[in-house]
Amino acid sequence: MTDDPRHRIGPAAAARDPELFEEFYRRHVRAVTRYLVRRVSDPHTVADLTAEVFLAAIDSARTYRPSRGSETAWLYGIARNTVAAEVRRSARQAALHTRIAGRRLLEADDIARLEEQMDAEVPARAAMAALTELPQGEREVIELMTLEQLTVAEAAAVLGIRQVTARVRLHRARRTLRGRTDGRGGEAADPARIGAGTQKRDGIARQAAPTLATTIGEQA
């Protein structure tokens, strides 16, 4: 996955100039939001985390290195850390505690827009659910390559690992997923049906594993 080089405003320049930052934000906000809605189910939290990602991007703008991957991949790395921090914060709270204090209230249109995007990402979220039995390292490589459409090099940069390590994890995950497919008689899921309104959620998840195995095989 690469960013369109036309009229590109890098993170360092965007961090110094509000107008350039607005352009940078508009260019990447949809990709960042898409990454988050696949991992977070509450629209308010998605909005809060999206803001946190771009604030963190300003603070760490000088760490971006084009040689290590696209701006989008770099932002995914920040988003990954932001989601992990949110999970840790939530884990420390009581199960029934509602996270309201300090939350920016969203307009009805904002909530509707995020909920619509979440609905559109049901197949992707179901595909991620199908990967839950994989080791975390293997699962993260596949998520970034199949769902976020990153290259092996970019996925490795997001995860802070070597490319060879990412390829090894990818190979192991492919073998596991294909084993599950073979266990069902080699039946492959039809991607066009995943997420259809008549499908049950658990049915979607069962179909996602062979579909991912096919997709990964095409990318590798």
BADOFI-509798 format. One record per residue (C-alpha): residue number from 1; chain; z, y, x. Coordinates in steps of 0.001 Angstrom, whole numbers, plus 500000, padded with zeros to 6 digits. Layout:
% BADOFI-509798
<NUM, "A", <Z, Y, X>>
...
***
This chain:
% BADOFI-509798
<1, "A", <500000, 500000, 500000>>
<2, "A", <499007, 503389, 501427>>
<3, "A", <499320, 506976, 500245>>
<4, "A", <496233, 509070, 499635>>
<5, "A", <495942, 511184, 502805>>
<6, "A", <494271, 514053, 500962>>
<7, "A", <496468, 517150, 500799>>
<8, "A", <499429, 515114, 502026>>
<9, "A", <502660, 517018, 502511>>
<10, "A", <504990, 515044, 504747>>
<11, "A", <508728, 514660, 504087>>
<12, "A", <509714, 516968, 506964>>
<13, "A", <507559, 519838, 505690>>
<14, "A", <508646, 519224, 502094>>
<15, "A", <512308, 519375, 503093>>
<16, "A", <511828, 522895, 504483>>
<17, "A", <509829, 524441, 501642>>
<18, "A", <510757, 524243, 497919>>
<19, "A", <507134, 524520, 496804>>
<20, "A", <506007, 521774, 499156>>
<21, "A", <508924, 519643, 498054>>
<22, "A", <507855, 520011, 494417>>
<23, "A", <504389, 518750, 495366>>
<24, "A", <505934, 515861, 497336>>
<25, "A", <508217, 515046, 494390>>
<26, "A", <505401, 515044, 491834>>
<27, "A", <503286, 512802, 494041>>
<28, "A", <505984, 510137, 494423>>
<29, "A", <508351, 510394, 491445>>
<30, "A", <506462, 507880, 489303>>
<31, "A", <506510, 505211, 492024>>
<32, "A", <510207, 505797, 492700>>
<33, "A", <511038, 505671, 488989>>
<34, "A", <509019, 502473, 488595>>
<35, "A", <510964, 500885, 491466>>
<36, "A", <514268, 501844, 489823>>
<37, "A", <513503, 500817, 486232>>
<38, "A", <512725, 497322, 487487>>
<39, "A", <516254, 497068, 488829>>
<40, "A", <518381, 499299, 486567>>
<41, "A", <518575, 498964, 482783>>
<42, "A", <520183, 502279, 481781>>
<43, "A", <517848, 505329, 481518>>
<44, "A", <520611, 507799, 482383>>
<45, "A", <521387, 505875, 485548>>
<46, "A", <517685, 505708, 486419>>
<47, "A", <517455, 509505, 486099>>
<48, "A", <520559, 509991, 488245>>
<49, "A", <519367, 507573, 490935>>
<50, "A", <515895, 509115, 491013>>
<51, "A", <517484, 512475, 491810>>
<52, "A", <519692, 510843, 494453>>
<53, "A", <516684, 509238, 496140>>
<54, "A", <514886, 512555, 496559>>
<55, "A", <518051, 514335, 497695>>
<56, "A", <518522, 511623, 500296>>
<57, "A", <514864, 512011, 501279>>
<58, "A", <515486, 515693, 502035>>
<59, "A", <518513, 514840, 504169>>
<60, "A", <516685, 512133, 506127>>
<61, "A", <513171, 513641, 506153>>
<62, "A", <512956, 513613, 509950>>
<63, "A", <513467, 509847, 510040>>
<64, "A", <510071, 509215, 508440>>
<65, "A", <507560, 507671, 510843>>
<66, "A", <503973, 507240, 509561>>
<67, "A", <503456, 504429, 512074>>
<68, "A", <506018, 502302, 510230>>
<69, "A", <504416, 502581, 506794>>
<70, "A", <503517, 504879, 503942>>
<71, "A", <505698, 507610, 502466>>
<72, "A", <506082, 505440, 499375>>
<73, "A", <507406, 502518, 501413>>
<74, "A", <509842, 504888, 503145>>
<75, "A", <511068, 506129, 499756>>
<76, "A", <511462, 502527, 498576>>
<77, "A", <513787, 501957, 501510>>
<78, "A", <515886, 504921, 500408>>
<79, "A", <515778, 503720, 496800>>
<80, "A", <516913, 500247, 497859>>
<81, "A", <519967, 501708, 499576>>
<82, "A", <520646, 503964, 496586>>
<83, "A", <520564, 501035, 494158>>
<84, "A", <522840, 499014, 496433>>
<85, "A", <525318, 501896, 496540>>
<86, "A", <525210, 502153, 492757>>
<87, "A", <525917, 498432, 492394>>
<88, "A", <528943, 498781, 494663>>
<89, "A", <530204, 501774, 492674>>
<90, "A", <529769, 499973, 489366>>
<91, "A", <531506, 496854, 490674>>
<92, "A", <534626, 498890, 491378>>
<93, "A", <534839, 500180, 487840>>
<94, "A", <536447, 498472, 484879>>
<95, "A", <533989, 496359, 482893>>
<96, "A", <534340, 498489, 479764>>
<97, "A", <534488, 501877, 481456>>
<98, "A", <531626, 504091, 480286>>
<99, "A", <530028, 506119, 483023>>
<100, "A", <529941, 509560, 481433>>
<101, "A", <531882, 511931, 483691>>
<102, "A", <529575, 514046, 485795>>
<103, "A", <526424, 512593, 484220>>
<104, "A", <523578, 514934, 483498>>
<105, "A", <522723, 514681, 479811>>
<106, "A", <519102, 513774, 479142>>
<107, "A", <516943, 515229, 476443>>
<108, "A", <515722, 512829, 473761>>
<109, "A", <512193, 513053, 475157>>
<110, "A", <513449, 512103, 478625>>
<111, "A", <515251, 509044, 477278>>
<112, "A", <512209, 508015, 475242>>
<113, "A", <509951, 508352, 478282>>
<114, "A", <512232, 506225, 480477>>
<115, "A", <512705, 503604, 477767>>
<116, "A", <508930, 503430, 477337>>
<117, "A", <508516, 502851, 481059>>
<118, "A", <511239, 500210, 480975>>
<119, "A", <509390, 498414, 478165>>
<120, "A", <506208, 498518, 480229>>
<121, "A", <508064, 496907, 483125>>
<122, "A", <509397, 493936, 481107>>
<123, "A", <506957, 491504, 482799>>
<124, "A", <507954, 492746, 486242>>
<125, "A", <511655, 492515, 485405>>
<126, "A", <511101, 488977, 484078>>
<127, "A", <509245, 488050, 487251>>
<128, "A", <512196, 489312, 489279>>
<129, "A", <514523, 487203, 487126>>
<130, "A", <512461, 484143, 488044>>
<131, "A", <513258, 484789, 491708>>
<132, "A", <517038, 484862, 491330>>
<133, "A", <517496, 481378, 492832>>
<134, "A", <515767, 482369, 496071>>
<135, "A", <517879, 483592, 499000>>
<136, "A", <518220, 487375, 498934>>
<137, "A", <516092, 487976, 502023>>
<138, "A", <513175, 485925, 500711>>
<139, "A", <513475, 487448, 497254>>
<140, "A", <513368, 491015, 498553>>
<141, "A", <510216, 490386, 500601>>
<142, "A", <508440, 488961, 497554>>
<143, "A", <509611, 491751, 495258>>
<144, "A", <508269, 494409, 497610>>
<145, "A", <504943, 492653, 498202>>
<146, "A", <504107, 491414, 494705>>
<147, "A", <505774, 493965, 492454>>
<148, "A", <505634, 497094, 494607>>
<149, "A", <502362, 496093, 496323>>
<150, "A", <503554, 496780, 499878>>
<151, "A", <502050, 495163, 502957>>
<152, "A", <504061, 492788, 505129>>
<153, "A", <504556, 495578, 507662>>
<154, "A", <505777, 498021, 505021>>
<155, "A", <508081, 495466, 503415>>
<156, "A", <509568, 494720, 506835>>
<157, "A", <510132, 498446, 507421>>
<158, "A", <511856, 498856, 504042>>
<159, "A", <514177, 495934, 504796>>
<160, "A", <514744, 496888, 508422>>
<161, "A", <513492, 493565, 509791>>
<162, "A", <510680, 492487, 512133>>
<163, "A", <507276, 491671, 510691>>
<164, "A", <507502, 488088, 511955>>
<165, "A", <510797, 487686, 510097>>
<166, "A", <509203, 489002, 506907>>
<167, "A", <506334, 486523, 507280>>
<168, "A", <508733, 483618, 507785>>
<169, "A", <510676, 484590, 504655>>
<170, "A", <507423, 484939, 502736>>
<171, "A", <506287, 481485, 503836>>
<172, "A", <509575, 479896, 502782>>
<173, "A", <509501, 481627, 499403>>
<174, "A", <505891, 480561, 498797>>
<175, "A", <506814, 476971, 499558>>
<176, "A", <509760, 477092, 497141>>
<177, "A", <507780, 478701, 494331>>
<178, "A", <504879, 476325, 494747>>
<179, "A", <507321, 473444, 494691>>
<180, "A", <508552, 474646, 491327>>
<181, "A", <504975, 474920, 490111>>
<182, "A", <504191, 471368, 491261>>
<183, "A", <507353, 470186, 489530>>
<184, "A", <505823, 471362, 486269>>
<185, "A", <502638, 469465, 486888>>
<186, "A", <500894, 472370, 488621>>
<187, "A", <500681, 474374, 485428>>
<188, "A", <500079, 478036, 486218>>
<189, "A", <501181, 480851, 483989>>
<190, "A", <498578, 483201, 482555>>
<191, "A", <499501, 486709, 483787>>
<192, "A", <497916, 488254, 480713>>
<193, "A", <500435, 486467, 478491>>
<194, "A", <503536, 487397, 480435>>
<195, "A", <505511, 489940, 478448>>
<196, "A", <503480, 489482, 475253>>
<197, "A", <505402, 490373, 472141>>
<198, "A", <505508, 486787, 470901>>
<199, "A", <507077, 485429, 474103>>
<200, "A", <510762, 484773, 474417>>
<201, "A", <512404, 486345, 477454>>
<202, "A", <513403, 483049, 479003>>
<203, "A", <509888, 481746, 478488>>
<204, "A", <508549, 484723, 480405>>
<205, "A", <510894, 484020, 483288>>
<206, "A", <509838, 480369, 483449>>
<207, "A", <506179, 481348, 483622>>
<208, "A", <506747, 484025, 486239>>
<209, "A", <507484, 481681, 489158>>
<210, "A", <504069, 479940, 489282>>
<211, "A", <502325, 483267, 488706>>
<212, "A", <504154, 484796, 491657>>
<213, "A", <503314, 481790, 493790>>
<214, "A", <499619, 482296, 493052>>
<215, "A", <499802, 486032, 493716>>
<216, "A", <501639, 485588, 497006>>
<217, "A", <499132, 483007, 498115>>
<218, "A", <496360, 485555, 497560>>
<219, "A", <498157, 488271, 499523>>
<220, "A", <499194, 486238, 502549>>
***
